Amino acid sequence: MASVKQCQAMKVKFSNNVQATISVKLINGDGEDPADVYGNISGRFGISSQFTLFNKSQSQYIEVRPGEFIPLERDEVVVPGEASELEITAYLMDYDTLSPDDEIANGKAVFLVKSAGESDKKPITGKYGSIEVNVVWG
């Protein structure tokens, strides 16, 4: 059984972790309004802490208008104490009925972990579109 001192030390260590609130905005979905978005957005802190933010197959596409946020499975993650950067990877497509699907985003954005209250945003582009990843540290 842990002593009171051990429990307090664990609590302090956990409360030192920073939280990241992530949002992803569609900037251009192949010029379509709305775009029929599917694909994957994931994140990671190093190699041991990976998570999924968005995962839709072609048949599960969702309509997103330019300037709107893509609905994520989760938008808040606890940053591990040892983490120095957050990497967001996106592969998003626009579903088209009569023509081949178009790549909206294919790449990654790397964010340095910052203090609570700070924020940052970076684009991820594809052949026919782009998204903007926003991170607010808290």
C-alpha positions as CSV (number, residue, x, y, z in Angstrom):
1,M,0.0,0.0,0.0
2,A,1.4,3.4,-0.9
3,S,2.0,5.9,1.8
4,V,0.4,9.4,1.8
5,K,3.8,10.9,0.7
6,Q,3.9,8.5,-2.3
7,C,0.4,9.3,-3.3
8,Q,1.0,13.0,-3.1
9,A,4.1,12.7,-5.2
10,M,2.2,10.8,-7.9
11,K,-0.6,13.4,-7.9
12,V,1.9,16.3,-8.2
13,K,3.7,14.5,-11.1
14,F,0.3,14.0,-12.9
15,S,-0.8,17.6,-12.3
16,N,2.4,18.8,-14.0
17,N,1.3,17.4,-17.3
18,V,0.0,19.9,-19.8
19,Q,-3.2,19.3,-21.8
20,A,-3.5,19.9,-25.5
21,T,-6.8,20.9,-27.1
22,I,-6.7,20.1,-30.8
23,S,-9.0,21.3,-33.6
24,V,-8.8,20.8,-37.3
25,K,-10.4,23.2,-39.8
26,L,-11.1,22.5,-43.4
27,I,-9.5,25.3,-45.5
28,N,-10.1,23.8,-49.0
29,G,-11.7,20.5,-49.9
30,D,-11.0,20.5,-53.7
31,G,-13.0,23.7,-54.1
32,E,-16.2,21.9,-53.1
33,D,-18.8,23.3,-50.6
34,P,-19.3,21.0,-48.8
35,A,-16.5,18.5,-49.3
36,D,-17.2,14.8,-48.5
37,V,-14.4,14.1,-46.2
38,Y,-12.9,10.7,-45.2
39,G,-9.6,9.4,-44.1
40,N,-7.4,9.5,-40.9
41,I,-6.0,12.1,-38.5
42,S,-3.8,10.8,-35.7
43,G,-1.4,12.2,-33.2
44,R,1.6,11.1,-31.2
45,F,4.0,12.2,-28.5
46,G,7.1,10.2,-29.4
47,I,6.7,6.5,-30.3
48,S,4.8,5.3,-27.2
49,S,1.9,7.6,-27.0
50,Q,-0.2,7.5,-30.2
51,F,-3.9,8.4,-30.5
52,T,-6.6,8.6,-33.2
53,L,-8.5,11.9,-33.8
54,F,-10.5,11.1,-36.9
55,N,-11.0,7.8,-38.8
56,K,-13.6,7.4,-41.5
57,S,-13.7,5.0,-44.4
58,Q,-14.8,6.1,-47.8
59,S,-18.3,4.9,-47.2
60,Q,-18.4,6.9,-43.9
61,Y,-17.5,10.3,-45.4
62,I,-18.9,13.4,-43.7
63,E,-19.9,16.7,-45.2
64,V,-17.6,19.6,-44.1
65,R,-17.8,23.2,-45.5
66,P,-14.6,25.3,-46.0
67,G,-13.9,27.2,-42.7
68,E,-15.7,24.6,-40.6
69,F,-14.0,22.3,-38.1
70,I,-13.8,18.6,-38.8
71,P,-15.6,16.7,-36.0
72,L,-12.9,14.7,-34.1
73,E,-13.3,11.5,-32.0
74,R,-11.5,13.4,-29.2
75,D,-10.1,16.9,-29.0
76,E,-8.3,16.9,-25.7
77,V,-5.2,14.8,-24.8
78,V,-2.9,14.9,-21.8
79,V,0.7,15.6,-22.7
80,P,3.1,13.1,-21.2
81,G,5.6,14.9,-18.8
82,E,8.6,13.9,-20.9
83,A,7.1,15.0,-24.2
84,S,8.7,17.9,-26.1
85,E,6.6,17.8,-29.3
86,L,3.2,16.8,-30.6
87,E,3.0,15.4,-34.1
88,I,-0.3,15.4,-36.0
89,T,-0.5,13.3,-39.2
90,A,-3.4,13.6,-41.7
91,Y,-4.4,11.7,-44.7
92,L,-7.8,13.1,-45.9
93,M,-9.7,12.6,-49.1
94,D,-12.8,14.1,-50.8
95,Y,-15.2,11.5,-52.0
96,D,-16.5,12.0,-55.5
97,T,-19.3,9.9,-57.1
98,L,-18.5,10.2,-60.7
99,S,-14.7,11.0,-60.7
100,P,-11.7,9.8,-58.8
101,D,-11.5,11.0,-55.1
102,D,-9.3,14.0,-54.4
103,E,-6.5,14.3,-51.8
104,I,-7.3,17.1,-49.3
105,A,-4.4,16.6,-46.9
106,N,-1.4,14.3,-46.8
107,G,1.4,15.1,-44.4
108,K,2.2,16.1,-40.8
109,A,2.5,19.1,-38.6
110,V,4.9,19.1,-35.6
111,F,4.2,21.4,-32.6
112,L,6.6,22.1,-29.8
113,V,5.0,21.6,-26.4
114,K,4.2,25.0,-24.9
115,S,3.1,26.5,-21.6
116,A,-0.6,26.7,-20.6
117,G,-2.5,29.4,-22.4
118,E,-0.3,29.4,-25.5
119,S,-1.5,28.2,-28.9
120,D,-0.2,27.4,-32.4
121,K,-1.7,26.5,-35.8
122,K,-0.1,24.9,-38.8
123,P,-1.4,23.8,-42.3
124,I,-1.3,20.3,-43.8
125,T,-1.8,20.4,-47.5
126,G,-2.7,17.8,-50.2
127,K,-2.8,17.8,-53.9
128,Y,-6.3,19.4,-54.0
129,G,-6.8,21.0,-50.6
130,S,-5.7,21.8,-47.2
131,I,-6.5,21.8,-43.5
132,E,-5.4,23.9,-40.5
133,V,-4.4,22.2,-37.3
134,N,-4.9,24.3,-34.1
135,V,-3.4,23.4,-30.7
136,V,-4.2,25.2,-27.5
137,W,-2.0,24.3,-24.5
138,G,-3.7,24.2,-21.1
